[in-house]
Amino acid sequence: MSQTVHITAVVTVSAEHAVAAERAFAACVVASRKEEACLQYVVSRDVEKAGRFVANEIWTSEAGFQAHLASPHFKVLGDVLAKCGAQAEVMKIRPLDEAADAV
């Protein structure tokens, strides 16, 4: 049995690029949620700092997560974020609560 993969990413763009980044994230969310391996894909906007976003994802397996990274919609997101000069911190995390890992 493979373990789920939990990802948290904090992505920051300048305030002037916030709208473009948000649109790109919104399109990626719709397509990502259709992926077979996707259990959760939520991107949130920081209400106190324009241009900062947090993504929380859960994938059924490492293979599913890797397939997501190779998907056309994720590549489009990456291209838009690169044009926006995004800074990103991506973390593979493991919930302390074992029940949360059994999504």
C-alpha positions in Angstrom: 0.0 0.0 0.0 1.5 3.3 -1.0 1.4 6.3 1.3 -0.4 9.4 0.4 1.8 12.4 -0.5 1.0 15.7 1.2 2.3 18.9 -0.3 2.2 22.5 1.1 3.6 25.2 -1.1 3.9 28.9 -0.4 4.2 31.0 -3.6 4.8 34.7 -3.6 4.6 37.1 -6.5 4.7 40.9 -6.5 1.4 42.6 -5.9 1.3 43.8 -9.5 1.3 40.1 -10.6 -1.2 38.8 -8.1 -4.2 38.8 -10.4 -2.3 36.9 -13.2 -1.0 34.4 -10.6 -4.5 33.9 -9.1 -6.0 33.2 -12.6 -3.3 30.7 -13.4 -3.8 29.0 -10.0 -7.6 28.8 -10.6 -7.2 27.1 -13.9 -4.7 24.6 -12.5 -7.0 23.8 -9.6 -9.9 22.9 -11.9 -7.7 20.6 -14.0 -5.7 19.1 -11.1 -8.9 18.1 -9.2 -9.8 15.9 -12.2 -6.6 13.9 -12.0 -7.2 10.4 -10.8 -4.5 10.6 -8.1 -5.7 13.9 -6.6 -7.4 13.6 -3.2 -7.2 17.3 -2.4 -6.0 20.4 -4.2 -6.7 23.7 -2.5 -5.0 27.0 -3.3 -5.7 29.9 -0.9 -5.0 33.6 -1.3 -3.4 35.4 1.7 -5.9 38.1 2.7 -3.2 40.2 4.3 -0.4 40.2 1.7 -1.3 40.6 -1.9 0.6 38.1 -4.1 1.0 35.3 -1.5 -0.7 32.0 -2.1 -0.7 28.7 -0.2 -1.4 25.4 -1.9 -2.4 22.3 0.1 -2.4 19.1 -1.9 -2.9 15.4 -1.2 -2.0 12.7 -3.8 -2.7 9.0 -3.6 0.9 8.2 -4.3 4.3 9.5 -5.2 3.7 8.3 -8.8 0.5 10.3 -8.9 2.2 13.4 -7.6 5.0 13.0 -10.2 2.4 12.6 -13.0 0.8 15.9 -11.8 4.1 17.7 -12.0 4.4 16.5 -15.6 0.9 17.5 -16.6 0.2 20.2 -19.2 -1.9 22.3 -16.8 0.9 22.3 -14.2 3.5 23.3 -16.8 1.3 26.2 -17.8 1.0 27.3 -14.2 4.8 27.1 -13.8 5.3 29.2 -17.0 2.9 31.9 -15.7 4.5 31.9 -12.3 8.0 32.1 -13.8 6.9 35.2 -15.8 5.6 36.7 -12.6 8.9 36.2 -10.9 7.4 33.9 -8.3 9.3 32.7 -5.3 8.2 29.3 -4.0 8.8 27.1 -1.0 7.4 23.6 -1.6 7.3 21.1 1.3 6.5 17.4 1.3 4.9 17.0 4.7 3.6 14.2 6.9 0.7 14.9 9.2 1.4 14.3 12.9 -2.2 12.8 13.1 -2.0 9.4 11.4 -5.7 9.5 10.7 -5.1 12.5 8.4 -2.8 10.4 6.3 -5.5 7.9 5.7 -7.6 10.2 3.6 
